[in-house]
Amino acid sequence: MLSNKVYVIAGGVITVLFVVLAMAEFSTGYPEDGLQDLFYAALSAGAGVLLYVLDRRQRERRAAATQRDAR
């Protein structure tokens, strides 16, 4: 299974790609499609942030468990 960092990085890349696609669609005269792409960019960025937060909490729990076991 892939680590959460890989998913966070992939979410960032997908976000950038959706923003670029939205810019291209806005400039070619398709504002509805551009808005949809911006929505997808926000959705993928939110998913990346959620995974980042969950990864941090998981690391903190592991560190706390390791300290408890060391005592």
C-alpha positions as CSV (number, residue, x, y, z in Angstrom):
1,M,0.0,0.0,0.0
2,L,1.2,3.5,-0.8
3,S,2.0,5.9,2.0
4,N,-0.1,9.0,2.6
5,K,2.7,11.2,1.3
6,V,2.3,9.8,-2.1
7,Y,-1.4,10.5,-2.1
8,V,-0.8,14.1,-0.9
9,I,1.7,14.7,-3.7
10,A,-0.6,13.2,-6.3
11,G,-3.4,15.4,-5.0
12,G,-1.2,18.5,-5.4
13,V,-0.3,17.5,-8.9
14,I,-3.9,16.9,-9.9
15,T,-4.9,20.2,-8.4
16,V,-2.3,22.1,-10.5
17,L,-3.4,20.2,-13.6
18,F,-7.0,21.1,-13.0
19,V,-6.1,24.8,-12.5
20,V,-4.1,24.8,-15.7
21,L,-7.0,23.2,-17.6
22,A,-9.5,25.7,-16.1
23,M,-7.3,28.6,-17.2
24,A,-7.1,27.1,-20.7
25,E,-10.9,26.7,-20.9
26,F,-11.5,30.2,-19.6
27,S,-9.3,31.7,-22.2
28,T,-10.9,29.7,-25.0
29,G,-14.4,30.8,-24.1
30,Y,-15.7,27.9,-22.1
31,P,-16.4,29.4,-18.7
32,E,-18.8,26.7,-17.5
33,D,-16.2,24.0,-18.1
34,G,-13.6,26.2,-16.4
35,L,-15.7,26.6,-13.3
36,Q,-16.2,22.8,-13.2
37,D,-12.4,22.3,-13.4
38,L,-11.9,24.8,-10.6
39,F,-14.4,22.9,-8.5
40,Y,-12.4,19.7,-9.1
41,A,-9.2,21.5,-8.2
42,A,-10.6,22.6,-4.9
43,L,-11.9,19.1,-4.3
44,S,-8.6,17.5,-4.9
45,A,-6.8,20.1,-2.8
46,G,-9.2,19.5,0.0
47,A,-8.5,15.8,-0.2
48,G,-4.8,16.4,-0.1
49,V,-5.1,18.6,3.0
50,L,-7.3,16.0,4.7
51,L,-4.7,13.3,4.0
52,Y,-1.9,15.5,5.2
53,V,-3.7,16.1,8.5
54,L,-4.5,12.5,9.0
55,D,-0.9,11.5,8.3
56,R,0.3,14.0,10.9
57,R,-2.1,12.6,13.5
58,Q,-1.0,9.1,12.7
59,R,2.6,10.0,13.2
60,E,1.9,11.8,16.5
61,R,0.0,8.7,17.7
62,R,2.9,6.4,16.7
63,A,5.4,8.7,18.4
64,A,3.3,8.8,21.6
65,A,2.9,5.0,21.6
66,T,6.6,4.5,21.1
67,Q,7.4,6.8,24.1
68,R,4.8,4.9,26.3
69,D,6.4,1.6,25.3
70,A,9.9,2.9,26.0
71,R,8.9,3.7,29.6
